[in-house]
Amino acid sequence: MVYLDGAGLTIEDVVVVAKRAEPVQISAAAVERMNVSRERVDGALGGAKPVYALNTGVGLLANIRLDESEIEAMQVNLIRSHCCGVGPPLSVPVVRGMMLIRANVLAKGLSGIRPIVGERICDLLNHKITPIIPSRGSVGASGDLAPLAHMALVLLGEGHAEYQGEVLPGGVCLERAGLKPLALMGKEGISLLNGTQAMLSMGCLRMSELESLFYSAQTTAAFTIEALRGTAAALDPRLHAARPHPGQMLSAAHLANLLRGSSIPRTHGEGSRIQDAYCLRCIPQVHGAVWDTLAEARRVFEIELNSATDNPLVFEDAIVSGGNFHGAPLALALDYLAIALCQLAGISERRTERLLNPSLNEGLPAFLASSPGIESGLMMAQVTAAALVAELRVLASPASTGSIPTSGNQEDFVSMGMTSALKLEQAVTLARMVVAIELLAATRALDLRADTSTPALEDARARFRARIPAWRDDCVLSVWMEEASSFLADAALQNIESVETVEAMK
């Protein structure tokens, strides 16, 4: 059971609820805070003073005062009118993640809504009722308005949701689960809409994948160093202590652990081979910068998970309008992650090129073909990696710099954070495939050399070969490329050396 109190939600909680349907419940202390907050809203609703979104319109219509008889109808109209999403629906895990985070925001007790509203979101999660939410339509300004509106619509018994393997009208889903539609009271409609939960859910769910991909790239790079007879000299801890970026030191220490005790002969220092090329020698500097980017994004996401992103917020002595729903912190972090992935994939593709190029691959056959000429080996696999890196460069272009004013110029500077999140989802898949192609090439090179590496790398190679067997003649590589990417998606290379290294760094 994951208990929501508005303060203790973690990225790992989001993953287990979104992907493994862990049960959810709002804590008793949070319910008490929500009741107190609601009492303050009820007092304001009956007062003569206009209070934004309680007894006024919203956005540019905030100057319109509502009669008491119009307040509840406005909340329902608000949700219906904001259901303007288009495009393919968000995945079930992303929707479940955003529902969980939204319930946790409400559990802080600063939104002025009745506990039943947050509890009903938990009911949807626990009954595995997943609203159908179109993926496009949010500019991340007053939060992810359109996605959250489509979520809230199901609470009203409208819209559509997936339930027990079927997409059904929201009211039918609630009825089959023994739930009743919500009748919203003042402020409760807008409290369901303001917030960054769609983009945050996407970021949190990608975070565990990104951290796993970092270690996959590390282990894959270690295979390449071995296959190319590279040197571990550039992993000397004195080098990295002299430039102590945390990620750089972590990357170097992890690679050193993986390569420690290798008996593969080296060509370092022989003839013109004084030092390795950058794609080998600078792995800690590049991979480490990627890790530091992940760490910063994790910090931002963890703060946002337990932040009040509603508007207005209900405090003990006042109801205050502000802009906590603005997605700028997340948009920048999500864009930064896409840029980091472009770096990770770009250096991986360069290592693949060195493995295949007979001018650079230390005596391996051209393109790692068994019989170059009659066979092409992995020639075209590197072409695919190059194409993916080119696409990653496009996805690395930030969305957060492209504000377009909305809502009658009231919302005149928006974050575009949802676009950043959607780009990141594509980027993760492409970057993983680029690393998978390098892994295919590096293990193929070691097979051709008949080399035995370190115990840690041999264990990783055995696990990989259990999924993707060694081959001799030309074959349809796309099958193995997809399987290799799936292997990495399963976190199969996040081995004990990575855990030990992280603990040592702490």
Order of alpha helices (4+ residues) and beta strands (2+ residues): beta-alpha-beta-alpha-alpha-beta-alpha-alpha-beta-beta-alpha-beta-beta-alpha-alpha-alpha-alpha-alpha-alpha-alpha-beta-beta-alpha-alpha-alpha-alpha-alpha-alpha
